[in-house]
Amino acid sequence: MGRIGAAIAAAIALFGAIASIGPLSSSGIDNAAMRTVVASSAVLAGLILIVPWQRMPRWSFCMPLVLMTLSIGALAEAADTAGSTMLVLLAFVVVLAAYYLPRPFAIGQLALVGVVLTARILGLDAASSRQAEGLRVTLLMAALIALFALVLVLRNAINKREALIKNQDVFDYQTGLLTRAELDRVLSVELSRAQRHARPLSLVMIELSGPMFAESGPSHAARILTLVARSVLGRIRVEDSAARLDGMRFAIVAPETSENGAAAFSEMVAEVVRRRLVTLGYDNDSFSIAYSWAEYPHHGQTSEELLKIAAVNLDEQYLRHESAPGALGEPVTERRSESAAPQAS
């Protein structure tokens, strides 16, 4: 807003300065009034440029736009015409208002433009001049209204696109669960809250594997992903957050959940997913479900540590399963060291 608004105010001053130059000036121009408009527009441009608009509410943009509109009206009055220059300058103001201002304020700005143009017509003395100027202003106002509507449509389209992009950054498009990046953010926030209130926090990981996933096509894999996501969302609490990491690996942030609670919770979610797959006709031997967890403060103090320990424990399950078939899913309780999390199945 700052640079664009300053550029428009500077353009008003530039047009006025050019129109008041001796060779370019016409007999109908009031040079004294024109110089006043030029000076005020130049000052306005400087003020708009230095004001920290990012820290101000959006409705505050009305103030410079109103001043620019009045400057354009004064410029047209000093030049004794509402020609193409005024159309260009008002078009800049209308576009800026339609894009940056809330809709009621933007409509009010457009109404102010109409008032300025109407005042220009009423200020003329001769009836013939009023008629000619009225026709010109009517066409100008129609063009501005069409431009205003077009910018509003484009603004809505841009806002929808930005919301869609933001949702893609937050939610996985296949499952509706959180993305890995959003999981990192949520885990950091919940971990900070757990540290402030001295409460436990658990990170649960679940991963599906087996022949049915290796042999399935993209559509089948997408169906299973949706199924697993719904099963997970149906079992977690309101305060929990579930995310898809990659492939068939999922994570759940469980605030105020201790190690024992995380063990029971992860086993329960894995069993719900398994039963759901079996109910839909999948062979129990065609897939495996591994799960693990890491708890704050015993297994890690940072989100990176919790993610790493939970992932390492999950990978170790597959190694145990390869060496001892049927062991996948059995809890392991031994500790490797004081800083390491207990392995979980």
MARSELUM-367234 format. One line per 8 residues: for each residue y, z negated, x negated of N, C-alpha, C. Coordinates in steps of 0.2 Angstrom, whole numbers, plus 5000, padded with zeros to 4 digits. Atoms other than C-alpha are relative to their C-alpha. Layout:
# residues N
Y:Z:X:Y:Z:X:Y:Z:X | ...
***
This chain:
# residues 345
4994:5000:4996:5000:5000:5000:5006:5000:4996 | 4994:5001:5004:5013:4995:4986:5002:5007:4997 | 4998:4994:5004:5012:5011:4976:5002:5006:5005 | 4999:4994:4995:5011:5023:4991:5006:4999:5004 | 4994:5001:4996:5025:5014:5001:5006:5001:4995 | 4994:4999:5005:5036:5014:4985:5001:5007:4999 | 4999:4992:5001:5033:5033:4983:5003:5003:5006 | 4996:4998:4994:5038:5036:5001:5007:4998:5000
4993:5002:5000:5054:5026:4999:5004:5004:4995 | 4997:4996:5005:5057:5035:4983:5001:5007:5002 | 4999:4993:4998:5055:5052:4991:5006:5000:5005 | 4995:5000:4996:5067:5047:5004:5007:5000:4996 | 4994:5000:5004:5080:5043:4991:5001:5006:4996 | 4999:4993:5004:5076:5059:4981:5002:5005:5005 | 4998:4995:4995:5078:5070:4997:5008:4999:5001 | 4993:5001:4999:5095:5061:5000:5004:5002:4994
4996:4999:5006:5100:5063:4982:5001:5008:4999 | 5000:4992:5000:5096:5082:4982:5005:5003:5005 | 4995:4997:4995:5105:5085:4998:5007:4998:4999 | 4993:5002:5001:5121:5076:4992:5002:5003:4993 | 4997:4996:5006:5122:5087:4976:5004:5005:5002 | 4995:4995:4998:5137:5098:4976:4997:5007:5002 | 5002:4993:4998:5129:5115:4975:4995:5000:5006 | 5005:5000:4994:5115:5110:4988:5003:4997:5006
4998:5004:4995:5126:5100:4999:5004:5005:5005 | 4997:4996:4995:5132:5108:5016:5006:4997:5003 | 4994:5003:4998:5148:5105:5025:4999:4995:5005 | 5001:5005:4995:5140:5095:5039:4997:4993:4997 | 5003:5006:5003:5133:5082:5027:5006:4995:4998 | 4995:5005:5001:5142:5065:5026:4997:4997:4993 | 5003:5002:5007:5140:5062:5007:5001:4993:4999 | 4999:5007:5001:5146:5044:5007:4994:4996:5004
5005:5003:4997:5133:5039:5020:4993:5002:4997 | 5006:4997:5003:5120:5050:5011:4999:4995:4993 | 5001:5004:5006:5123:5040:4995:4998:4993:5001 | 5002:5006:4998:5121:5024:5004:4993:4999:5002 | 5007:5000:4998:5104:5029:5011:4996:5001:4993 | 5004:4999:5007:5099:5035:4993:5000:4993:4996 | 5000:5006:5004:5104:5018:4985:4995:4995:5004 | 5004:5005:4996:5096:5007:4999:4992:5002:5000
5007:4998:5001:5080:5018:4998:4997:4999:4993 | 5002:5002:5007:5079:5016:4979:4999:4993:4999 | 5001:5008:5000:5081:4997:4981:4994:4998:5003 | 5006:5001:4996:5068:4997:4994:4993:5002:4997 | 5005:4998:5004:5056:5007:4983:4998:4995:4995 | 5001:5005:5005:5058:4994:4969:4997:4994:5003 | 5003:5006:4997:5055:4980:4981:4993:5000:5002 | 5007:4999:4997:5039:4987:4989:4996:5000:4994
5005:5000:5006:5032:4990:4971:4999:4994:4997 | 5001:5007:5003:5034:4972:4965:4997:4995:5005 | 5002:5005:4995:5029:4963:4981:4992:5000:5000 | 5008:5000:5000:5010:4957:4980:4997:5001:5007 | 5003:4999:4993:5004:4965:4996:4993:4998:5001 | 5007:5003:5000:4986:4960:4992:5000:4993:5003 | 5001:5007:4998:4990:4942:4996:5004:4999:5006 | 4996:5000:4993:5000:4946:5012:4996:5003:5006
5004:4997:4995:4993:4949:5029:5002:5007:5002 | 4998:4992:4999:4992:4967:5035:5006:5001:5005 | 4994:4998:4995:5005:4965:5049:5006:5000:4996 | 4993:5000:5004:5018:4962:5035:5001:5006:4997 | 4999:4993:5002:5016:4980:5030:5005:5003:5005 | 4995:4997:4995:5027:4983:5046:5007:5000:4997 | 4993:5001:5002:5043:4977:5037:5002:5006:4996 | 4997:4994:5004:5044:4991:5024:4999:5006:5004
5001:4994:4996:5038:5004:5036:5006:5001:5005 | 4994:5000:4995:5052:4999:5049:5006:5002:4996 | 4994:4998:5004:5065:5000:5035:5000:5007:4998 | 5001:4993:5002:5058:5017:5029:5002:5004:5006 | 4999:4996:4994:5059:5024:5047:5007:5000:5001 | 4993:5000:4999:5077:5018:5049:5004:5004:4994 | 4997:4996:5005:5081:5025:5032:5000:5008:5001 | 5001:4993:4999:5074:5042:5037:5005:5002:5006
4995:4999:4995:5084:5041:5053:5007:5001:4998 | 4993:5000:5003:5100:5037:5043:5001:5006:4996 | 4999:4994:5004:5096:5052:5032:5001:5006:5004 | 4999:4994:4996:5094:5064:5046:5007:5000:5003 | 4993:5001:4997:5111:5057:5054:5005:5002:4995 | 4995:4998:5005:5120:5059:5037:5000:5008:4999 | 5001:4993:5001:5113:5077:5035:5001:5004:5006 | 4998:4996:4993:5117:5081:5054:4994:5005:5002
5006:4996:4998:5099:5088:5056:4994:4996:5000 | 5007:5003:5000:5081:5083:5060:4995:5005:4999 | 5004:4994:5002:5073:5097:5051:4993:4998:4997 | 5007:5001:5003:5057:5099:5041:5000:4994:4995 | 5000:5006:5005:5063:5086:5028:4998:4994:5004 | 5001:5006:4996:5063:5073:5042:4993:4999:5002 | 5007:5000:4998:5046:5078:5048:4995:4998:4995 | 5005:5002:5006:5038:5077:5031:5001:4992:4999
5000:5007:5001:5045:5060:5028:4998:4995:5005 | 5003:5004:4995:5041:5053:5045:4992:5001:5000 | 5007:4999:5000:5024:5060:5043:4996:4995:4995 | 5003:5005:5005:5021:5050:5027:5000:4993:5003 | 4999:5007:4997:5027:5034:5037:4994:4999:5005 | 5005:5000:4994:5016:5038:5052:4993:4999:4997 | 5007:5000:5003:5000:5041:5041:4999:4993:4997 | 5000:5006:5003:5004:5025:5031:4999:4994:5006
5000:5005:4995:5006:5015:5047:4993:5000:5004 | 5006:4999:4996:4990:5022:5056:4994:4998:4995 | 5006:5002:5005:4979:5018:5040:5000:4993:4999 | 5000:5007:5002:4985:5001:5035:5001:4995:5005 | 4998:5006:4995:4992:4992:5050:4995:4999:5005 | 5004:5001:4994:4982:4984:5064:5002:5005:5006 | 4998:4995:4995:4982:4996:5079:5006:4999:5004 | 4994:5002:4996:4995:4987:5090:5006:5001:4996
4994:4999:5005:5007:4987:5075:5001:5007:4999 | 5000:4993:5002:5003:5005:5071:5003:5004:5006 | 4997:4997:4994:5007:5010:5089:5007:4998:5001 | 4993:5002:5000:5023:5000:5088:5004:5004:4995 | 4996:4996:5005:5028:5009:5072:5001:5007:5003 | 4999:4993:4997:5025:5026:5081:5005:5000:5005 | 4994:5001:4994:5036:5020:5096:5007:5000:4996 | 4994:5001:5004:5049:5015:5083:5003:5007:4998
4998:4993:5002:5049:5033:5076:5003:5004:5006 | 4998:4996:4994:5051:5040:5094:5007:4997:5002 | 4993:5003:4998:5066:5028:5097:5005:5003:4995 | 4996:4997:5005:5074:5034:5081:5002:5007:5001 | 4999:4993:4998:5072:5052:5086:5004:5001:5006 | 4997:5000:4994:5078:5049:5103:5008:4998:4999 | 4993:5002:5002:5094:5040:5096:5003:5006:4997 | 4997:4994:5004:5097:5056:5085:5002:5005:5006
4998:4996:4995:5097:5066:5101:5006:4998:5004 | 4994:5003:4996:5109:5054:5111:5006:5000:4996 | 4994:5000:5004:5121:5054:5096:5004:5006:5000 | 4997:4994:5000:5125:5072:5098:5005:5001:5006 | 4994:4999:4995:5141:5077:5108:4999:5006:5004 | 5001:4994:4996:5138:5095:5114:4993:5000:5003 | 5006:4999:4996:5125:5098:5128:4996:5005:4997 | 5004:4995:5003:5119:5114:5119:4997:4997:4994
5003:5003:5006:5116:5104:5103:4995:4995:5002 | 5005:5004:4997:5107:5091:5113:4993:5003:5002 | 5005:4996:4997:5096:5104:5121:4996:5002:4994 | 5003:4997:5006:5092:5112:5104:4996:4995:4996 | 5003:5005:5004:5089:5096:5095:4994:4996:5004 | 5005:5003:4996:5079:5089:5110:4993:5004:4999 | 5006:4995:5001:5067:5104:5108:4997:4999:4993 | 5003:5001:5007:5065:5101:5089:4997:4993:5000
5003:5006:5000:5062:5083:5091:4994:4999:5004 | 5006:5000:4996:5050:5085:5105:4994:5003:4996 | 5006:4997:5004:5039:5097:5094:4999:4995:4994 | 5002:5004:5006:5041:5085:5079:4996:4994:5002 | 5003:5006:4998:5036:5070:5089:4992:5002:5002 | 5006:4998:4998:5021:5080:5096:4995:5000:4994 | 5004:4999:5007:5015:5084:5078:4999:4993:4997 | 5001:5006:5003:5017:5066:5073:4995:4996:5004
5005:5004:4996:5007:5059:5088:4993:5003:4998 | 5006:4997:5001:4993:5072:5084:4998:4997:4993 | 5001:5002:5007:4994:5067:5065:4997:4992:5001 | 5002:5007:4999:4993:5048:5071:4993:4999:5002 | 5006:5000:4997:4978:5051:5081:4994:5002:4995 | 5005:4997:5005:4969:5061:5068:4999:4994:4994 | 5001:5005:5005:4972:5047:5055:4996:4994:5003 | 5004:5005:4997:4965:5034:5067:4993:5002:5000
5007:4998:5000:4949:5044:5069:4997:5000:4993 | 5003:5000:5006:4947:5046:5051:5000:4993:4997 | 5000:5007:5002:4951:5027:5048:4994:4997:5003 | 5006:5002:4997:4937:5023:5060:4994:5002:4997 | 5006:4997:5003:4925:5035:5052:4999:4996:4993 | 5001:5003:5007:4929:5027:5035:4998:4993:5000 | 5002:5007:4999:4927:5009:5041:4993:5000:5002 | 5007:5000:4998:4910:5014:5049:4996:5001:4994
5003:4998:5007:4905:5022:5032:5000:4994:4995 | 4999:5006:5005:4911:5007:5022:4995:4994:5003 | 5005:5005:4997:4901:4995:5034:4993:5002:4999 | 5007:4997:5001:4885:5006:5032:4999:4999:4993 | 5001:5000:5007:4887:5006:5013:4999:4992:4998 | 5000:5007:5001:4890:4987:5013:4993:4997:5002 | 5007:5002:4997:4874:4984:5024:4995:5002:4995 | 5005:4997:5004:4864:4995:5012:5000:4995:4994
5000:5005:5006:4870:4983:4998:4997:4994:5001 | 5002:5007:4998:4865:4968:5008:4993:5000:5002 | 5007:5000:4996:4849:4973:5018:4996:5006:4997 | 5005:4995:5002:4834:4983:5012:4999:5005:5006 | 5000:4995:4995:4834:4999:5023:4993:5001:5003 | 5007:4999:4997:4815:4999:5026:4998:4994:5003 | 5003:5006:4997:4812:4981:5030:5006:4996:5004 | 4995:5004:4997:4829:4974:5036:5001:4993:4996
4999:5006:5004:4827:4960:5023:5005:5001:4995 | 4995:4999:5005:4839:4956:5010:4998:5004:4994 | 5002:4996:5006:4840:4967:4994:5000:4995:4994 | 5001:5004:5006:4837:4960:4977:5007:4997:4998 | 4993:5002:5002:4856:4959:4973:5002:4995:5005 | 4998:5005:4995:4859:4950:4989:4996:4993:4999 | 5004:5006:5001:4845:4938:4985:5003:4996:4994 | 4997:5003:5006:4853:4934:4968:5006:4996:5003
4994:5004:4998:4869:4929:4977:4998:4994:5004 | 5002:5005:4995:4861:4919:4991:4997:4994:4996 | 5003:5005:5004:4850:4910:4978:5005:4996:4996 | 4995:5003:5003:4865:4906:4968:5004:4995:5004 | 4996:5004:4995:4875:4899:4983:4996:4994:5002 | 5004:5005:4998:4860:4889:4989:4999:4995:4994 | 5001:5004:5005:4857:4882:4972:5006:4996:4998 | 4994:5004:5001:4875:4877:4970:5000:4994:5005
4999:5005:4995:4874:4868:4986:4994:4994:4999 | 5005:5005:5002:4857:4859:4981:5002:4996:4995 | 4998:5004:5006:4865:4853:4965:5005:4995:5002 | 4995:5004:4998:4880:4846:4974:4998:4994:5004 | 5003:5006:4995:4870:4836:4987:4993:4997:4997 | 5006:5003:5003:4855:4832:4975:4994:5001:5005 | 5005:4998:4995:4843:4841:4987:4995:5005:4996 | 5005:4995:5003:4827:4851:4982:5002:5007:5003
4999:4993:4998:4827:4870:4983:4994:5004:4998 | 5006:4996:5002:4811:4881:4983:5001:5008:5000 | 5001:4993:5000:4809:4899:4979:4993:5003:5001 | 5007:4998:4999:4793:4907:4986:5000:5007:4999 | 5002:4993:5001:4786:4924:4981:4993:5001:5003 | 5006:4997:4998:4773:4934:4990:4999:5007:4999 | 5001:4993:5002:4765:4950:4985:4993:5002:5003 | 5006:4997:4998:4752:4961:4993:4998:5006:4996
5003:4994:5005:4741:4973:4983:4993:5001:5003 | 5007:4999:4998:4724:4981:4985:4999:5008:5001 | 5001:4993:5000:4716:4998:4988:5004:5004:5006 | 4997:4997:4995:4724:5001:5005:5008:5002:4999 | 4994:4999:5002:4741:5001:4997:5001:5006:4995 | 5001:4995:5005:4736:5013:4983:4999:5007:5003 | 5003:4994:4997:4728:5025:4995:5005:5003:5006 | 4996:4998:4994:4741:5025:5009:5006:5005:4998
4994:4996:5001:4755:5038:5011:5007:4996:5001 | 4993:5004:4999:4774:5034:5012:5001:4998:5007 | 4999:5002:4993:4774:5033:5031:4995:4994:5001 | 5004:5006:4999:4759:5021:5031:5003:4994:4996 | 4997:5006:5004:4767:5010:5017:5006:4998:5004 | 4994:5002:4996:4783:5010:5027:4998:4996:5006 | 5002:5004:4994:4774:5004:5042:4997:4993:4998 | 5002:5006:5003:4766:4990:5032:5005:4996:4998
4994:5004:5002:4782:4985:5025:5004:4997:5006 | 4997:5003:4994:4790:4983:5042:4996:4995:5003 | 5004:5005:4997:4775:4973:5048:5000:4994:4996 | 4999:5006:5004:4776:4961:5033:5006:4997:5001 | 4994:5003:4999:4794:4959:5035:5001:4996:5007 | 4999:5003:4993:4793:4955:5054:4996:4993:5000 | 5004:5006:5000:4779:4943:5050:5003:4994:4996 | 4997:5005:5004:4789:4934:5036:5006:4997:5004
4994:5003:4997:4805:4933:5047:4998:4996:5006 | 5002:5004:4994:4795:4926:5062:4997:4993:4998 | 5002:5007:5002:4789:4911:5051:5005:4996:4996 | 4995:5004:5004:4804:4906:5041:5005:4997:5005 | 4996:5004:4996:4817:4894:5047:5007:5004:5000 | 4994:4997:4999:4835:4898:5052:5004:5000:4993 | 4996:5001:5006:4842:4891:5035:4997:5004:4994 | 5004:4997:5005:4829:4901:5025:5003:5007:4999
4998:4993:5001:4833:4919:5018:4994:5003:4996 | 5005:4996:5002:4820:4932:5015:5002:5007:4997 | 4998:4994:5004:4821:4947:5003:4994:5004:4998 | 5005:4996:5003:4811:4962:4997:5003:5001:4993 | 4998:4999:5007:4811:4963:4978:4999:5007:4998 | 5002:4993:5001:4801:4979:4975:4993:5001:5002 | 5006:4999:4998:4786:4987:4981:4998:4996:5006 | 5002:5005:4995:4776:4974:4991:5001:4993:4998
4998:5007:5002:4784:4959:4983:5006:4998:5004 | 4995:5003:4996:4794:4948:4994:5002:4993:4997 | 4998:5006:5003:4804:4932:4990:5004:4996:5006 | 4997:5004:4994:4810:4918:5002:5004:4994:4996 | 4996:5006:5002:4824:4905:4998:4999:4995:5005 | 5001:5005:4995:4820:4889:5006:5004:4993:4998 | 4997:5006:5002:4833:4875:5005:4997:4994:5002 | 5002:5007:4999:4829:4857:5005:4992:5000:5001
5007:5000:5000:4811:4861:5002:4997:4998:4993 | 5003:5003:5006:4801:4851:4989:4994:5004:4998 | 5006:4996:5002:4786:4857:4979:4994:5000:5005 | 5006:5000:4996:4773:4851:4991:5002:5004:5007 | 4998:4996:4994:4783:4859:5006:5000:5007:4998 | 5001:4993:5002:4784:4875:4996:4993:5003:5000 | 5008:4998:5000:4765:4875:4993:4998:5002:5007 | 5003:4999:4993:4761:4873:5011:5004:5006:5004
4996:4995:4996:4775:4885:5017:4998:5007:4997 | 5003:4994:5003:4769:4899:5005:4993:5002:5002 | 5007:4999:4998:4751:4897:5010:5000:5002:5007 | 5000:4999:4992:4756:4897:5029:5002:5007:5001 | 4998:4993:4999:4766:4913:5027:4995:5005:4998 | 5005:4995:5002:4753:4922:5017:4994:5000:5005 | 5005:5000:4995:4740:4917:5030:5002:5004:5006 | 4997:4996:4994:4751:4924:5044:5000:5007:4999
5000:4993:5002:4753:4940:5035:4993:5003:5000 | 5007:4998:5000:4734:4941:5032:4997:5001:5007 | 5002:4999:4993:4730:4938:5050:5003:5006:5004 | 4997:4995:4997:4742:4950:5056:4997:5007:4998 | 5003:4994:5003:4735:4964:5045:4993:5001:5003 | 5007:4999:4998:4717:4960:5050:5000:5001:5008 | 5000:4998:4992:4722:4960:5069:5002:5007:5001 | 4998:4992:4999:4729:4978:5067:4994:5004:4997
5006:4996:5002:4712:4983:5060:4999:5001:4993 | 5001:4999:5008:4714:4982:5041:4994:4996:4998 | 5005:5003:5003:4699:4977:5032:5002:4994:4995 | 4998:5006:5004:4701:4959:5024:4998:5001:4993 | 5002:4999:5007:4693:4966:5008:5004:5005:4997 | 4996:4995:5003:4705:4980:5006:5007:4998:4998 | 4994:5002:5002:4720:4970:5002:5000:4992:4998 | 4999:5007:5002:4725:4953:4993:5007:4998:5001
4993:5003:4999:4740:4942:4996:5000:4994:4995 | 4999:5005:5005:4746:4932:4981:5007:4997:5002 | 4994:5003:4999:4759:4919:4982:5002:4994:4995 | 4998:5005:5005:4769:4907:4971:5006:4997:5002 | 4994:5003:4999:4784:4896:4970:5003:4997:4994 | 4996:5003:5005:4797:4888:4959:5005:4995:5004 | 4996:5005:4996:4806:4872:4964:5006:4997:4995 | 4995:5004:5003:4823:4865:4959:5000:4993:5002
4998:4999:5007:4825:4854:4950:4995:4999:4995 | 5005:5001:5005:4808:4852:4942:4998:5006:4996 | 5003:4994:5004:4804:4870:4937:5006:5004:4998 | 4995:4996:5002:4821:4877:4934:5007:4997:5002 | 4993:5002:4998:4840:4873:4934:5004:5006:5002 | 4996:4994:4998:4847:4891:4937:4996:5004:5004 | 5003:4995:4996:4843:4905:4948:4995:5004:4996 | 5004:4996:5005:4837:4915:4933:4993:4997:4999
5006:5003:5001:4824:4902:4929:4995:5000:5005 | 5004:5000:4994:4818:4900:4946:4996:5007:5002 | 5003:4993:4999:4815:4919:4948:4995:5001:4995 | 5005:4999:5006:4807:4920:4931:4993:4996:5001 | 5006:5004:4999:4795:4906:4934:4996:5002:5006 | 5004:4998:4994:4790:4911:4951:4997:5007:4999 | 5003:4994:5002:4787:4929:4945:4994:4999:4995 | 5005:5001:5005:4777:4923:4930:4994:4997:5003
5006:5003:4997:4766:4912:4941:4996:5005:5005 | 5003:4994:4996:4763:4927:4953:4996:5004:4996 | 5004:4996:5004:4758:4938:4939:4994:4997:4997 | 5006:5003:5003:4746:4925:4932:4994:5000:5005 | 5005:5000:4995:4737:4925:4949:4996:5006:4999 | 5004:4994:5001:4732:4943:4946:4995:5000:4994 | 5004:5001:5006:4725:4939:4929:4994:4995:5002 | 5005:5005:4998:4715:4924:4936:4995:5004:5005
5004:4997:4995:4709:4935:4950:4995:5006:4997 | 5004:4995:5004:4703:4949:4938:4994:4996:4997 | 5005:5003:5004:4693:4936:4928:4995:4996:5005 | 5004:5004:4996:4687:4926:4943:5001:5003:5007 | 4999:4997:4993:4686:4937:4959:4999:4994:5005 | 5001:5005:4994:4689:4927:4975:5005:4994:4999 | 4996:5006:5001:4701:4915:4966:5007:5001:5002 | 4993:4998:4998:4717:4924:4972:5001:4996:5007
4999:5004:4994:4725:4912:4985:4999:4993:4999 | 5002:5007:5001:4718:4896:4978:5006:4997:4996 | 4994:5004:5004:4732:4883:4972:4998:4998:4993 | 5001:5003:5007:4733:4879:4954:5005:4995:4999 | 4995:5006:5000:4741:4862:4950:5001:4998:4993 | 4999:5003:5007:4740:4860:4931:5007:5003:4998 | 4993:4998:5002:4757:4860:4922:4999:5002:4992 | 5000:4998:5007:4760:4870:4906:5004:4996:4995
4996:5005:5004:4774:4859:4900:5005:4997:5005 | 4995:5003:4995:4788:4849:4907:5005:5005:5003 | 4995:4995:4998:4800:4864:4908:4997:5005:5004 | 5003:4994:4996:4787:4876:4916:4998:4997:5007 | 5002:5002:4993:4783:4876:4934:4992:5000:5001 | 5008:4999:4999:4765:4873:4940:4999:5007:5003 | 5002:4993:4998:4756:4889:4943:4998:4999:5007 | 5002:5000:4993:4754:4893:4961:4997:5006:5002
5004:4994:4997:4743:4904:4971:5002:5002:5006
***
